[in-house]
Amino acid sequence: YYKKVEPLTRPDPGLLALAATPVVCDRNGIPLRLLTDERWFRHVPMPEDKIPVLVQQAFLAAEDSRFYRHPGFDPLAIIRAARANSRAGHIVSGASTISQQLVKSYKKRGPRTLDAKLQEIIESVRLERLLTKEQILSAYLNRVDLGNNLLGVETAALCYFGKKATALDPVEAATLAALPKAPTLFDPWGRHPERLISRRNWVLDRMTSLGWLSPAAALTGKQSDLMVLLEPPWEAPHLVDNYIAENRERGLTTEARLTVDLNLQREVERTLKSHRLRLHASGARQAAAVIIDNRTLEVLALVGSFEYSARAHGFVNGTKARRSAGSTLKPFLYATAIDQGLTPATVLADVEKAFRSDEGEYLPLNYDRQANGPVNMRLALGKSLNLPAVRLLDHLGEKGVYSLLRGLELLPANAPGIDYYGLGLAVGNPEIRLLDLAAAYATLANGGEFQPPVVVLGQQPAVPRRMISREAAFLITDILADPLVRSSHLQNLQMPEPVALKTGTSTHYRDAWAVGFTRRYTVATWVGNFDGSVTATLPGGQGAGPIFRDLMKNLYPGEPPAPFTPPATITTRRICSMSGLTPSPGCRELKIEYFVLGNEPAVQCGLHNGEGNHELPTDYAQWLKRRHTEGRESRYRLAGYSPNLDAVFVSTTWPQPQIYAGPVQISGEDHSNAAGPTTEIHITYPLDNDRYILEPGQESLTLRLEAKVRNPIERIVWFVDTKELGVAGPPYTFIWNAGRGRHRVQAADENGYGEMIEVTVE
Ligand SMILES: [Zn+2]
């Protein structure tokens, strides 16, 4: 018969080159995930000149050893096959050359007739005239079906061995070359590995007989087990999910390199899992961790949950979930304070105080529900005390801290305004994400310059933005790295030092955080439950602290971390540890502290001139009275009062016959008009024009009247509606049972000088 002869044209390159499916790798090129096309095929192409000789030889040995000598079809092989076929009575052997197989792979599949076979041979011969042998082999090795919808040697190398074809050893190359003959029969993930091993060993022998492999290497290879991955790579799933979701719109590149280091990633996963039982016993079913390289802001490891599965909501990415910050934001409050002129030696009052907000009154409590009286900033931050933090924020105003948290991208772009958080900013009301927190702490490690974290290798990093002064960043780092002010269970963790560390715990122990850094790395960990359920009293230090410790230890198996070094603008001074001021001869506890150059203490300590007592301002009267009545002796005294605290803290008297009936000098809102008082009394609670609403059925409410005095005064008298309520010594508080109506509340000294306010009870 006649056949139309088509002109010789180059085969459509589109036919030979399959569309590539993207592969996502770690920073060293180890595959994390191979995406599929819409028909669930995977195809990672390889340039012609990159296909290793070893792989070429293995496939030639297995499929077509005379490839370089035949014209596209192999007469000898066809004769051999014809004999086999006639013995079997049907076609069992294709006897196809690599060229023929290549033709078959892009021609539409028809019935395997003799005519089709002939067409294939003709086409192969044409192909050989158009392409070089190298081009044909390369096209073949890029298209060959290696089972499980994996096309090409690179794809199969990545999926079966987790490595690139260039990294294959002879045994692995022979294993891949064993597959094209019957990809399903020899399926590496199938139930008959012995079939594949037997075929592989035959390939190894062929390679030896062709002079491509030494007999010794073949022998060793034939004795080795079949070592393949259990499934296609599925590493760092939360990170890869996130990368795909953020880049799918733009189109994924064929090969993406992420910054993550798979070895470290696996180590972090193992470390988290090793804490699973311990945490589960405390009601915490999930954990997450991030490690960042401070120099580049590259994310080296990111583990979003214990396990990427439905168990305990494990598909949730815990590094991207918004959770209550607990105390983890306090370093940024204190950094703001330092940039506004305070120092690590600044004395802050750790005493209870009610703050007002639109939401009502807010009485912060320390984690251990203790009040320590006067504490310096170093201790307040190191021990993570809440009362001084809230007082400090109240003093500084929320604006600076709020804008710092926004600048560090801890708060989302659409975050509510300052008023929403109020003083809660100091104790971690905002909800934050672990990855953002790690980047914010890396800012401290980097001397105050912020950059967002980077997950794609080679991505142009953002220009660093200075958010905190170099000096404040160092001082905060030094405090966080000071083991002496850490809580005891953190001291017992045996951390690689020096390391700066902060822990955090949210309300009802919902979230436990531990975040910190060395000069080189930032490590952030979170423990809790994705459904927000509470844990059984698992504080940050105990929940996340041991994980943090293990991760740091893993980063520093030998040499300890490099020390944090102060910038040239930081100096040291010897100070009185009580007052933080230049020591006077009476000061007995001295210490060395860091100061920003030019902001060293200028004033001499005036608290330690007498008999070795520490004299406190009357702000501390309430705190000292409680301490005194609990029988806890100390050297604290109230400045300007009798050193005999029994005499100072006489028990408050209850209503008695009026001892003073004269008019009360009103200072009210206009202090300047109060004529000639030697003492000035200021009512701190309630405030003028406060309104109190009674609950239905309630007839009165109990208020604690509070006042403070400018100069020492032994007693003040409280009046309500010109009737004397009682006499009070320091701390001058008085309990008042307030009924319905508008009341005038007055506090006065024995001469009648004082202040009056009005409150309404409705
Ligand atoms: Zn002193």
Residues whose N, C-alpha, C, O or C-beta is under 5 A from the ligand:
A	BS01	ZN	C576 M578 S579 C587 C605 H608
